[in-house]
Amino acid sequence: MRTELVTTLKRQATELLAELERDREPILITQHGMPSAYLVDVESFDAMQQRMRMLEGIARGERALEEQRTMTHAEARTRLKRWLK
């Protein structure tokens, strides 16, 4: 991963955005020598958001199993039938 200073971002934003779009490689922006932000292309960001939603759904399902908040297939079918009417 590439690292750039915040001043580089200020001075060369157009060039950095063009490289980001071309390479699809995130850029770590630092300020005063410390990590400040990541610059990522829109497509990669959207894909990360989608993965995060999927992982959160899996985590909710695992919690439901641990807490025994489950139902049989027949129970789920009955509930869905009532819900979809």
C-alpha positions in Angstrom: 0.0 0.0 0.0 1.2 3.4 -0.9 1.5 6.2 1.7 1.3 9.9 0.9 1.4 13.1 2.9 -1.7 15.2 3.3 0.2 18.0 1.6 0.7 15.8 -1.4 -3.0 15.1 -1.5 -3.7 18.9 -1.4 -1.2 19.7 -4.2 -1.8 16.6 -6.4 -5.3 15.5 -5.8 -6.2 15.1 -9.5 -3.1 13.0 -10.2 -3.7 10.8 -7.1 -7.3 10.3 -8.0 -6.3 9.3 -11.5 -3.8 6.8 -10.2 -6.3 5.5 -7.7 -8.8 4.8 -10.4 -6.2 3.2 -12.6 -4.5 1.0 -10.0 -7.3 0.4 -7.5 -4.7 0.4 -4.8 -5.7 2.3 -1.5 -3.5 5.2 -0.5 -2.8 5.9 3.2 -2.8 9.6 3.9 -0.6 10.8 6.8 -0.7 14.0 8.7 2.1 15.0 11.0 3.6 11.6 10.5 0.5 9.8 11.7 -2.0 7.8 9.7 -5.0 10.0 9.0 -7.2 8.5 6.3 -7.4 6.0 3.5 -8.1 7.0 0.0 -9.9 4.3 -1.9 -11.7 4.1 -5.3 -15.5 4.0 -5.2 -15.8 0.5 -6.6 -13.5 -0.9 -4.0 -15.3 1.0 -1.2 -18.7 -0.3 -2.4 -17.3 -3.9 -2.4 -16.0 -3.5 1.1 -19.3 -2.2 2.3 -21.1 -5.1 0.7 -18.7 -7.6 2.4 -19.2 -5.8 5.7 -23.0 -6.1 5.5 -22.6 -9.8 4.7 -20.2 -10.4 7.6 -22.5 -8.5 10.0 -25.4 -10.7 8.9 -23.4 -13.9 9.5 -22.4 -12.5 13.0 -26.1 -11.9 13.8 -26.9 -15.4 12.7 -24.2 -16.9 14.9 -25.4 -14.8 17.9 -29.0 -16.1 17.3 -27.7 -19.7 17.3 -25.7 -19.1 20.5 -28.8 -17.5 22.2 -31.0 -20.4 20.8 -33.2 -17.9 18.9 -33.9 -20.4 16.1 -36.9 -22.1 14.6 -37.6 -25.2 12.5 -38.1 -25.0 8.7 -41.8 -25.6 9.2 -42.1 -22.8 11.8 -40.3 -20.4 9.5 -42.5 -21.4 6.5 -45.7 -20.8 8.6 -44.4 -17.4 9.8 -43.5 -16.4 6.3 -46.9 -17.4 4.9 -48.6 -15.2 7.5 -46.2 -12.4 6.9 -46.6 -12.5 3.1 -50.4 -12.4 3.1 
